C-alpha cells in the first residue's frame, strides 16, 4: 500500500512552507536518507530527506507552491509491487513536529507518545507494519535519520502485546500566528478605513508572519523594563585602530560590533545570574555565553547565535559573525545556527540611530539595543571635552532579571567597552 510523504515542520515556528524544488520525479526509486526536495520555511531554504525506500508514485504538490500546510501530503511513495494508483495507508492525525537542529531534516510522520511523555518518530510505513504485527514502537530503536524508526527496524522486530490506547490527548498549543491575529483591528476594518485611498496590497511571507506573531506575543506576555547608559568609545576606537593595523596583513578588520559581542559575552560571565532564559515554570541559567546578533535581511531578520563567545578571540568572533551574516542574507542558515542563546544584540548605529528600545526575543532574558557613536561634550577631570559616546538600552525580562541585577549586567558591559584591553586578559 502506498505511503504519504507529508510536508515537514523544519523549524519550531513553521506552520506552512513553499515547496521550492523537487529533486526527484514520478517513477524514480529513492533510498532512505536521499534528498528529494528543497523546502522554503519561514527562515531558510532547506533540504528534505526521504526516510523510507520505495518509488515515487505521484507528486501531489507542484514546484513553487506556497502556503503548503505542515503535514499536508506532498507525494506518494510506493512499496515494491504497488500500482501507481495505490491508495495510501491509513495514518493517525499528526501534530506538527519541530525538526532536530540540523541542516537536513527528515520526513515528518505521525508521532506517538511514550508512556513518559516523550515522542516516538516513525515513518508511516513503519507505523503501519508495526500495527499489523502488534509491535510496540516505544520498544524499537530507530536506525533512520535522527533516530527515526523505518521499515527495516520493524520488519525484523518481534511482535509484542498491543499498546494500550492513550486515555486523553495532550493539550494542543494554539499556533503562534494566532497571537498576532487576535490583536488590532480586523483586515476588513482596515480595508474599509482606507477604501478611498490608493494603495498596494503586499502579501505576508512566512518570515514576516513569524516576526509579527512572535514579537506581538513577546510584547504582550514578557514584562519588559529598560535600562539606559552612555558609553565612551574613545579608548575602544584607538585600540581598535591599533589592532586593525596589526591584523591588516592577515586580512582581518575588526568592527565596533565585534567588541560589543565580546563585551556582552564576558559580562554574562561576570554577572552569571543574568545569563539565563525563562522556561515557563523555571529559569535556566547557563555556564557559557551564547550571544545572538540581529541581522537585517530583505523582508525580515535573523538572529544567528555565536556560541561560547566568551572563549573566542575578537578575530574569531569577527570571522564567524561575517560568515553567519552572509549566510543569513542568503537564507542558508541551519536552524541550530539561529536558535538558542540567552542574550541578544540589535545594533542600528550604522543607520545613524542614536538610541532605541528593542523587544526581547523569548526565551531570552535580555537584549541590548545599540545606537550610533557620536561626538558629544563630556566632563573629564573637571573639564568639558569632546568625546565619542554611544547610547545603549538594555531591555530586560523582569521574570528572570530584577532591576539591580540588570544594572550590574549593563555596568559590566559598559566597563568592558570602556576598557577594551582588559577584554583580552
C-alpha positions in Angstrom: 0.0 0.0 0.0 1.3 3.5 -0.9 2.7 5.8 1.8 2.1 9.5 2.0 5.1 11.8 2.3 4.0 14.7 4.4 5.1 18.4 4.4 7.5 18.5 7.4 7.9 21.2 10.1 11.5 22.2 9.6 11.6 24.8 12.3 9.7 25.3 15.6 7.7 28.2 14.2 6.9 26.7 10.8 3.2 26.2 10.1 3.4 26.2 6.3 6.1 26.3 3.7 6.9 26.6 0.0 7.8 23.5 -2.0 10.7 25.2 -3.8 12.0 22.4 -5.9 11.6 18.6 -6.4 14.8 16.7 -6.8 13.0 13.6 -7.9 10.3 12.8 -10.5 7.5 10.3 -10.6 8.8 6.8 -11.2 12.2 7.5 -9.5 13.4 5.0 -6.9 14.5 6.6 -3.7 16.5 5.3 -0.7 16.4 6.3 3.0 18.4 9.5 3.5 18.2 10.6 -0.1 17.4 14.3 -0.6 14.2 14.5 -2.5 13.1 18.2 -2.3 14.0 21.7 -1.3 11.6 23.5 1.0 11.4 27.1 2.0 10.5 27.7 5.6 9.8 31.0 7.4 13.5 31.3 7.8 15.5 29.4 5.1 15.6 27.0 2.2 16.3 23.5 3.5 16.9 20.1 2.0 14.3 17.4 2.7 15.3 13.7 3.1 13.3 10.5 2.4 13.0 8.2 5.4 11.7 5.0 3.6 12.9 3.4 0.4 10.5 2.9 -2.5 9.3 4.5 -5.8 7.8 8.0 -6.2 4.3 7.2 -7.4 2.9 10.7 -7.6 4.0 14.2 -6.8 0.9 15.8 -5.2 2.3 19.3 -4.9 3.9 21.2 -7.8 7.2 23.0 -7.5 6.9 26.6 -6.4 3.6 26.0 -4.5 3.5 28.3 -1.5 1.4 28.1 1.7 1.6 24.3 1.9 0.4 23.4 5.5 2.6 21.2 7.7 1.5 17.5 7.5 -0.2 18.0 4.1 0.6 15.1 1.8 3.0 16.3 -0.9 3.9 13.0 -2.6 3.1 9.2 -2.7 5.8 6.6 -2.1 5.1 3.1 -3.5 6.3 -0.1 -2.0 7.5 -3.0 -4.1 4.6 -4.3 -6.1 2.3 -1.3 -5.5 0.5 0.0 -8.5 0.8 3.7 -9.4 -2.8 4.3 -8.3 -2.4 2.6 -5.0 -4.3 4.2 -2.1 -2.3 5.5 0.9 -2.0 3.6 4.1 -4.3 4.9 6.9 -2.4 7.1 9.3 -3.1 8.7 12.6 -3.5 12.5 12.7 -0.1 14.1 13.0 0.8 17.1 15.0 3.5 19.4 13.6 6.9 18.3 14.8 9.9 20.6 15.0 12.9 19.2 13.2 16.1 18.4 15.1 18.7 21.1 15.0 20.4 20.0 11.8 20.7 21.4 8.3 18.9 18.4 6.8 15.5 17.4 8.2 13.7 14.1 8.0 10.2 13.3 6.8 7.6 14.3 9.3 5.4 11.3 10.1 2.7 10.7 12.7 4.2 10.7 16.1 3.2 8.5 19.0 3.7 9.3 22.7 5.7 7.1 25.1 4.3 6.5 28.5 6.7 9.0 29.9 5.6 11.7 27.5 8.5 11.5 25.0 7.7 11.2 21.3 8.4 8.3 19.0 9.4 9.2 15.5 8.4 6.7 12.9 7.6 6.7 9.2 4.1 6.0 8.1 5.1 2.7 6.5 6.9 1.6 9.7 3.9 2.5 11.7 1.6 0.5 9.5 3.8 -2.6 9.6 4.1 -2.2 13.4 0.3 -2.1 13.7 -0.1 -5.2 11.6 2.5 -7.1 13.6 1.3 -5.8 17.0 4.6 -4.2 17.8 5.2 -1.6 20.4 7.1 1.3 18.7 8.4 2.6 22.0 10.5 -0.6 22.4 12.1 -0.3 19.0 15.3 1.6 18.3 15.2 3.6 15.1 18.1 3.5 12.6 16.8 6.3 10.3 17.8 10.0 10.3 17.7 11.4 13.8 16.7 8.0 15.3 13.5 7.7 13.3 12.0 4.2 13.1 11.9 3.0 9.5 10.7 -0.1 7.6 13.8 -2.2 8.3 13.6 -1.6 12.0 10.0 -3.0 12.3 10.4 -5.9 9.8 12.9 -7.6 12.0 11.3 -6.9 15.3 9.3 -9.5 17.3 5.6 -9.0 17.9 4.7 -7.6 21.3 1.5 -7.1 23.3 -0.7 -4.4 21.8 -0.1 -0.9 23.1 -2.8 0.5 25.3 -4.6 3.5 23.9 -3.8 6.8 25.4 -6.7 7.8 27.6 -6.5 11.6 27.0 -4.8 13.6 24.3 -2.3 16.2 25.3 -3.5 19.7 25.1 -2.8 21.3 21.7 -1.0 24.6 21.7 -2.5 27.2 19.5 -0.4 28.2 16.5 1.8 31.2 17.3 0.4 33.1 14.3 -3.0 33.2 16.1 -1.4 35.5 18.7 -0.9 38.3 16.2 -4.3 37.8 14.6 -6.1 38.4 17.9 -4.7 41.9 18.3 -5.6 45.1 16.4 -8.4 45.9 14.0 -9.6 43.2 11.6 -8.5 43.1 7.9 -12.0 44.1 6.8 -12.0 47.2 9.2 -8.6 48.4 7.9 -9.6 47.9 4.3 -12.8 49.9 4.8 -10.9 52.7 6.5 -8.6 53.2 3.5 -11.1 52.3 0.8 -10.9 55.8 -0.7 -7.1 55.9 -0.8 -4.8 54.3 -3.4 -2.6 51.5 -2.0 -0.9 48.3 -3.0 -1.5 45.1 -1.0 1.7 43.2 -0.1 1.2 39.6 0.9 3.0 38.5 4.1 5.7 35.8 3.6 6.4 33.2 6.3 9.2 35.2 7.9 7.1 38.4 8.2 4.2 36.4 9.7 6.5 34.8 12.2 8.1 38.1 13.2 4.7 39.7 13.7 3.4 36.8 15.8 6.5 36.3 18.0 7.1 40.0 18.7 3.4 40.6 19.4 3.4 37.7 21.8 6.7 38.9 23.4 5.4 42.5 24.0 2.1 41.2 25.4 3.5 38.5 27.7 7.0 39.5 28.6 7.3 42.1 31.4 9.9 44.4 29.8 11.8 47.1 31.7 14.6 49.3 30.3 18.0 50.4 31.5 20.0 53.1 29.6 23.7 54.1 29.7 26.1 56.2 27.7 29.4 54.5 26.8 32.5 56.4 26.0 34.2 54.9 22.9 37.4 56.9 22.6 39.7 54.2 24.2 38.0 51.5 22.2 38.3 53.3 18.9 42.0 54.0 19.5 42.6 50.4 20.5 40.6 49.1 17.5 42.7 51.2 15.2 45.9 49.7 16.6 44.7 46.2 16.3 43.4 46.6 12.8 46.8 48.0 11.7 48.5 44.9 13.1 45.9 42.5 11.7 45.8 44.0 8.2 48.4 41.6 6.9 46.1 38.7 7.9 43.1 40.2 6.2 41.3 40.8 9.5 39.4 44.0 10.2 37.6 44.3 13.5 34.3 46.2 13.8 32.9 48.0 16.8 30.2 45.3 16.8 32.8 42.6 17.3 33.9 44.4 20.5 30.3 44.7 21.6 29.7 41.0 21.2 32.8 40.2 23.2 31.9 42.7 25.9 28.4 41.2 26.3 29.7 37.6 26.3 32.2 38.5 29.1 29.6 40.5 31.0 27.4 37.4 31.1 30.3 35.5 32.8 30.9 38.4 35.2 27.2 38.5 36.2 26.3 34.8 35.8 22.8 35.1 37.3 21.8 37.2 34.2 23.0 34.5 31.8 19.6 32.8 31.8 16.3 32.3 30.0 12.7 31.9 31.0 11.4 28.3 30.7 7.7 28.6 31.6 7.8 27.3 35.2 11.6 27.7 35.8 14.7 29.7 34.9 17.6 28.0 33.1 21.0 29.5 34.0 23.9 28.8 31.6 27.6 28.3 32.0 28.6 29.5 28.6 27.8 32.8 26.8 25.7 32.2 23.7 25.1 35.6 22.2 22.5 36.2 19.4 23.0 39.1 17.0 20.2 40.5 14.9 21.0 40.6 11.1 18.7 42.5 8.8 17.8 40.8 5.5 15.3 41.6 2.8 11.8 41.1 4.3 12.8 40.4 7.8 15.7 39.5 10.1 17.7 36.6 11.5 19.4 36.3 14.9 22.3 33.9 14.4 23.9 32.7 17.6 27.6 32.9 18.4 28.2 30.1 20.9 30.8 30.1 23.6 31.5 33.7 22.6 33.3 34.5 25.9 36.1 32.0 25.0 36.7 33.2 21.4 39.2 35.8 20.2 38.0 39.1 18.6 39.3 37.9 15.3 37.4 34.6 15.6 34.2 36.3 16.6 34.6 38.7 13.6 35.1 35.9 11.1 32.2 33.9 12.5 29.9 36.8 12.5 30.7 37.7 8.9 30.1 34.2 7.8 26.8 33.9 9.7 25.6 37.3 8.4 26.4 36.4 4.8 24.6 33.1 5.0 21.7 34.7 6.8 21.2 37.1 3.9 21.4 34.2 1.5 18.9 32.3 3.7 21.3 29.4 4.1 21.4 29.2 7.9 20.5 25.9 9.5 18.0 26.0 12.5 20.7 25.3 15.1 22.6 28.4 13.9 19.8 30.8 14.7 18.0 29.1 17.7 19.1 29.3 21.3 21.2 31.8 23.1 20.3 33.7 26.3 21.1 37.3 25.2 20.8 39.3 22.0 22.3 42.4 20.4 20.5 44.7 18.0 22.8 47.4 16.5 21.2 50.2 14.5 24.2 52.6 15.0 25.3 52.1 11.4 22.0 53.6 10.3 22.6 56.8 12.3 20.1 55.9 15.1 21.0 57.5 18.4 19.1 55.2 20.6 16.0 52.9 20.7 14.3 50.2 22.7 14.5 46.6 21.4 11.8 43.9 22.0 13.1 40.8 23.8 13.1 37.6 21.7 11.8 34.9 24.0 13.0 32.9 25.8 16.0 35.3 26.0 16.1 37.3 29.2 17.6 40.5 27.7 18.5 42.3 24.5 20.9 45.2 24.1 19.9 48.0 21.7 23.0 49.8 20.4 22.9 53.3 18.9 25.5 55.3 16.9 28.7 56.6 18.4 28.5 60.4 18.1 30.7 63.3 19.2 29.3 64.8 22.5 30.6 67.1 25.2 31.7 65.1 28.3 33.2 66.1 31.6 36.7 64.7 32.3 38.8 65.8 35.3 36.5 68.7 35.8 36.9 70.0 32.2 34.4 69.7 29.4 35.9 67.9 26.4 34.5 66.3 23.2 34.3 62.5 23.2 32.7 59.8 21.2 29.7 58.5 23.1 27.4 55.5 22.2 23.9 55.2 23.8 22.7 51.7 24.7 19.4 50.4 26.1 19.1 47.1 27.8 15.6 45.6 27.6 15.2 43.1 30.4 12.6 40.3 31.2 11.7 41.1 34.8 10.7 37.4 35.4 14.3 36.5 35.1 16.4 39.6 35.9 15.5 42.1 38.6 16.4 45.8 38.4 19.7 45.6 40.4 20.9 42.5 38.5 20.1 44.2 35.2 22.0 47.3 36.3 25.0 45.1 37.2 25.0 43.4 33.8 24.8 46.8 31.9 27.6 48.2 34.1 29.8 45.2 33.2 29.1 45.7 29.5 30.0 49.4 29.8 33.2 48.7 31.8 34.3 46.1 29.2 33.8 48.5 26.3 35.5 51.5 28.0 38.5 49.3 29.0 38.9 47.2 25.9 42.4 46.0 26.6 41.1 44.2 29.7 38.9 42.0 27.5 42.0 40.3 26.1 43.3 39.4 29.5 
